[in-house]
Amino acid sequence: MSIEVKQLKHALDKEKSTTPSRPAATSVNCNTVLTSHGTVVSAPPCCDMKKLYSKIVGGKYEERHKLTLKPKVNQSTDEIKKLLKSKIDPVNMKIGIRALKSLRNGQVLNEADTKEELELLNSQIHDKCGDQLEVNIQKRRNPRLIQGPLRK
């Protein structure tokens, strides 16, 4: 039994002598090398690891399709929203409405995920509220950034 204990102690001492006494520092570079003195020497970064700054800070583009509603009779934006909520049920039509915003000029902006959903919503508004609301589908300009670059 004592022979096995001596062998285990010898293996443990051997392992302690080859392992550095302090933990190795993490590195951003692709390769790190441990020397016999226990210090970390970093290799130069790999050429394929380079990334452009614009790719790192730039976000993914998100498409939003917009529809504006203008009252034919003088109404407030709150009245237009109530009219839409009472006459049109987007849940049963399976339309994803992202936003319903009041604009300064008395119009209401409606945002949807896809063009097809917006056209379906346009037809429903025209059928059910056509005598009270004027519908205008906006043409898409630049897509909106989900996570854009840092601005001052």
Summary of the structure (lengths in Angstrom):
residues: 152
radius of gyration: 32.2
end to end distance: 72.4
largest distance: 100.3
contacts: 325
relative contact order: 0.17
helix: 36%
strand: 22%
